[in-house]
């Protein structure tokens, strides 16, 4: 998952036709329906079984991997077994980066193996590796203060984890900042509060105007060790071997299926998560949980014979982790279709906390009045500022966005992009609560009385 904050200048393509509907309207219309949704979802075991099966059988789903394509084949077959309409793939060319063999050793002042995890997109070291003396810094500011000591060294960023946004900048920009000062390689303290020698990977970037150097993550414990050795007056020396390679782009796809609407079937609510993951762990929380929860929410409505007024399209986007090509491809292919909403779940399956919405205030006010129904599931609210990486391209076209915020109690980044992100980290009850909250929220939204504007644009496009 890439965490981004979007600021949009919206020209929304629809408007509410009525004043905000009162609380009683939603309670009377959806009270018994919400009870059925909650009862069925909370008694379900299929959601977690499908999540575990996908993660266990196909493993990590890095873009370009056979694992991802095998998972997509399974999903397509299951969509068809679920009797969804319009099951299809849409081709997306995705990056094909491989980490291959990796090793890091402390050579001086003593010997030790240091677990290492290359960051996505890093170049390789020479075949026999790189040996260099270490300089440890805690921030980019300290790096600048010690810039005269960096040339020919391996920079180690021992940045403390205060929050994801603060720490992830060393993953994304660390190689550039170190290479500008003449470093031969750079390592970061894994972007996680978890200090159990856990390793975290994720996307990094290069700048074509700056030499490219190998860039990888080590555990918080080992970053702190190197920092302490430096504080004793020692100059640690390490050896790094990274055999990473970037192969030609490979064909993959966004995969989707629909529950057709009863009154406005041409109007689309697209909901889903990203099907790719990093190659550490099996991508259970990030983002098998989002894919499975949205899938099972729509399946639940179908099985309960609850037909929304608008079409709900389940979409699993490719390549969120290292390129967002799936989200961009979806926008290119579907921007002329009448979309009423884009929904993404990409924050892990924990107790639901809020449905977050970016769209017209007139629609948000109606959603707020439906809040008592969500509180049957968990102490949830409707809040503003929803969005996501994969739905961002469509949101920038003026389509409203919604996302599920969960209460991870600080645990999500214990697992995020790491070997720990496996099916056992997803609580079945939490997952079922996410399913229920999505099913109910999307059903209510699909039935709201608003009217799409610019309808002639879609009719002329002939896309639906």
Buried (B, 14 or more C-beta within 10 A) or exposed (E): BBEEEBEBEBEBBBEBEEEBBEBEEBBEBBEEBBEBBBEBBBEBEBBBEBBBBBBEEBBBBBBBBEBBBBBBEBBBEBBEEBEBEEBEBBEBBBBBBBBEEBBBBBBBEEEEEBBBBBBBBBBBBEEEBBBBBBBBBBBBEBBEEBEEBBEEBBBBBBBEBEEBEEBBBBBBBBBBBBBBBBBBBBBBBBBBBBBEEBBBBBBBBBEEEEEBBBBBBBBBBBBBBBBEBBEEEBEBBBBBBBBBEBEEBBEBBBBBBBBBBEEBBBBBBBBBBBBBBBBBBBBBBBBBBBBBBBBBBBBBBBEBEBBBBBBBBBBBBBBBBBBBBBBBBBBEBBBBBBBBBBBBBBBBBBBBBBBBBBBBEBBBBBBBBBBBBBEBBBEBBBBEBBBBBBBBBBBBBBBBBBBBBBBBEEBBBBBBBBBBBBBEBBEBEBBBBBBBBBBBBBBBBBBBEBEBBEBEEBEEEEBB
